[in-house]
Amino acid sequence: MKLGIEAEVPVQDTRAKLLGSRPEEALRSIAAKIYLIEEAGHSVDAVYYIFKDDIIGRAMLGALCEAVIRGVDVRLMVDSIGSVGLDKTWLRALQSCEVQAGFIHNAKGQQTTRRARVQVAIFNAVSKSPFTSNRRSHDKLLVVDGFVPEKAVVMTGGRNVSLSYYGILADGTPNPDTYNDAEIILRPGSSTEEEFTVSAVAETYYTLLFQYKNNKQLRSKQFANGTDLYSKRREEMQQALVELKSLPSLQPSFADMSEYLESGWHTANVRLAHEFGNLVNRAVVTDAVANLATNPNSIMHLISSAEGANKRHVRIVSPYLFLARYYDSEGSLLLDEAQLLLDWLDEDPDRRCEMITNSVLTSDNHPAQSVVDMSMAPGMLLDDEHRKAWLSGLEDSELNPELVESDAWKALVDNPRLSIYETGRLDDTSLGGDTSYGKLHAKFLLGDSVGFIGTANFDYRSRLFNNEMGFFFEGPELREEFIAEFEFLKGMSYRWGSPEWLEMRRQIMDNGGVRAWALKNQRSLFKMLNATGLEYLF
């Protein structure tokens, strides 16, 4: 970890493309992952926070097993908490593929005398360190042939290994309650002078994460009394791979994957960033500001230290969008990001900030959503008087027309230079319409020239406890793709506090159910989280 924290990570020449949140791009994402594993010639490194043994997970395991048999080194890592529901027998079945491993080929394609390996790890296993189980690997990273520049590919972003992230059910039909996500695909650039390509740096990063002291390496005892313990599981993995590739909804994505990976790339400069410091800092809450300062490769450190010239028009997308307040051990305020952002806007009348996050309709985390709706948004948009009124009881706040229909309220929430949007609209199927808005899960940020995409949600957990990773990027064509994705998500949203947004909340309350309960109790839930400090865990 120390090496990763202190390393001088280079800015690298890269070819890049965005896989956004549209249904066809979600399908293309899983097709790309399977295709890249099947085309790997030397190594595959994969780490995912959530890895499920549904058809997606089993198919990926099947592809990894076939890769080992071809002679490809495989490393797979899953988080101990994020993947707590995964039957680890599937991982041991993958490890058992090593018995049939083929011989590795060197970078020139020549067969060596060394057989391929399968290494499987549980990140920060609770059995090894129950006292640090709150430190998680939130990574979603696939690196194929990392040290072979002409073949290498890197994929990262928000999508885990689960049907929930690819827009389909097990039979291939659309899943209306899917996660709307975004990823970036990277390949080494045309320069031959770089000592380390983007894929080599990503693989080195992976190695450091893989060697974390509290990880648990899984080993399989393949035979017992002459019986192959995992033969049935390996057969099921291969069957899942065949079934996934035969789904009508996925066949077009598999059919054009070769062409997709040969065209449409944008030249960009990128830099890997991570949050290794969160794994080793014991006082992550009371020492948060110091942790940023001593972790120069931190995502949040690099964002906060970016030059003002790159921040004339800022766009932020995150499912759980918090603006943090950090206090020292004596309770003194060290940093107030909301106030910093407001001060930054006041310094220049041409500056603008747009944010997109979830609403109660689309969120999968009601405690986190209560922080957004009762703290972040009103703290940014409302004055003290209206903020206090908003946090009062339902009848006196959003159900009170004297407050939310007043000219003063409308002027505050319709700020021309600060816009906070929440996904979901009145035509959602749950409200009697014909559109399904799913759940926002994409995480990226855009400045005037530099952007970031990765796994970090910009909430307290991502800032303080999780390891996260991603890439800062600079390239005009790639940036235009991200702007188009931002506008697409904005078209699925209402502005916080607008009449349409308030009406959507009223209809959710009228419908009853879990969402209605969560909405009606947002104020008390937020006040409890704030009073107890539990907001840092959501």
Residue, then its C-alpha position, 0 to 999 in steps of 0.5 A: m500500500k505504501l508503494g502505491i500511495e507514494a508512487e509517481v503515477p505518470v500521465q499516459d497517452t491512451r486510446a479511450k472510449l465511453l460505455g454509457s448508460r443506454p441499454e445497448e451499451a450495458l449489453r455491449s459491456i458484458a459482451a466486451k468483458i467476455y470477448l476480451i477474456e476469450e481473446a486474452g493471450h497472456s494474462v487476465d486480472a479482474v477485481y469486482y466489489i460485487f460478484k454474483d453467481d448468476i448467469i453473468g458471473r458463472a459465464m465469466l468464470g467459464a471464460l476465465c477457466e477456458a483462458v487458463i486452459r489456453g495458457v493464460d495467467v488469471r487472477l480474480m479478486v472479490d470483496s469480502i463484504g460486497s460479495v458476501g452472498l457469493d458461494k465461494t465454491w464457484l471461486r474454488a471451481l475456477q481455481s481447480c481449472e489450474v490442473q488443466a492449465g496450458f503453457i504460457h506464451n511470451a510476448k512474441g507468441q512463443q510457447t514457454t515451459r511454464r504452465a498458467r496459474v489461477q490465483v483467487a483472492i477474497f479482499n480483506a477477508v473478515s476471517k483474517s481481520p474482523f476489526t477492519s471489515n469496514r475497509r472495502s475494495h469497491d474496485k471494478l477493474l478488468v485488465v487483459d494482457g496488461f504488459v503486451p501493449e499491442k493487445a492490452v485493454v483496461m475496463t473500469g467504471g461502475r458495473n459489477v458482475s451481476l445481472s442487475y448491471y446489464g439491463i437484462l434478466a436471466d432469460g435475456t429480456p429487459n430488466p426495468d429496474t436495472y442500474n444505469d452505469a458508465e465505464i471507460i475502455l482504455r488501450p495503450g496509445s500509439s507512442t512507443e516511448e512510454e516505459f509503462t503503458v496505461s495497461a501496465v500501470a493498471e496491472t501494477y496497481y492490481t498487483l499491489l491491491f492483490q497483495y494487501k496483507n488482509n486478503k485471503q488466497l483461496r486454494s481448492k482441493q480438487f480430488a477427494n477419494g478419487t472424485d473430482l470435487y468441482s467437475k460439475r461446477r466447471e461444467e455449469m460454468q461452461q454451460a452458462l457461458v454458452e447460454l449467455k452468448s446465445l441470448p438473442s438480446l446479446q448476440p448482436s453485441f457479440a457479433d460486432m465486438s471485434e469491429y467495435l474494439e477496432s474502431g471509434w477510439h479517441t486519443a486521450n491522456v489519462r492518469l490512474a488514481h486510487e484511495f489506498g490511503n483509506l486502507v491504512n489510515r486508522a483515524v479516517v474520519t477525524d483525520a480525513v483532511a490529513n489523509l488526503a494531503t498524505n495520499p498524492n494519488s488519491i482521487m479526492h486529493l487530485i480533484s480538490s487540488a485541480e487548477g481553477a482554470n479547469k473548473r469554469h463549468v463543472r458537471i458531476v454524476s454520482p448515485y450518492l452525492f455528498l458534499a463533505r464536512y470534516y471535523d477534528s477529534e475535538g469537533s472543530l470544523l476542518l473542511d466544508e465542501a459545500q461552502l467551498l463550492l459556493d465560495w468558488l461560484d461567488e468568485d466568478p459570475d461565469r462559473r457554473c456547476e451541474m450535478i446529477t444524482n438519484s431521487v427517492l424513486t431511483s435510489d437503492n440506498h434510502p439512508a444515503q438519499s436522505v443525506v442528499d435530500m435533507s443536507m446536500a441539496p438544501g444546503m447548497l440551494l436554500d438560505d437559512e430560513h428556507r432550509k430550516a423550513w424544509l427540514s421541519g415536518l412534512e405538512d410544514s415543508e414540502l406539502n406546504p404550498e406557502l413554502v414550495e410554491s412561493d416566489a422565494w422558493k422558486a428563485l432559490v431552487d432555480n439557481p441559474r449557476l447551480s443545478i442539482y438534478e435527480t433521476g426519475r420522472l412522473d412517467d415512470t411505470s410505478l407512477g402509472g407511466d410507460t417509462s422505467y428509469g432504473k437506478l443511477h449508478a454512474k460516477f464521473l466528473l467533468g471540468d473544462s478540459v479534465g474529467f474523471i471516471g471510476t468507482a468512487n461515488f463521492d459519498y463518505r464511504s468512498r471518501l473515507f473507508n473504501n479503496e476506489m480507483g479510476f482515471f482522470f482523462e483529458g481529450p476533447e473528443l472523449r470529453e464530448e462523449f461524456i457531455a452527451e452522456f451527462e445530457f442524456l442523464k439530465g433528460m431523465s431527471y428533474r431539478w431538485g425542488s422544482p414543481e415536477w420533482l415535488e409532484m413526483r414525491r407526492q405521488i410516491m407517497d400516495n402509492g405507499g410501499v417502501r419508497a413512500w415510507a422512506l420519503k415520509n421519514q427522510r427528515s427523521l432518518f437524516k437527523m438520526l444519521n447526523a446526530t449519531g455520526l452514522e452518515y459517514l457509513f452511508 
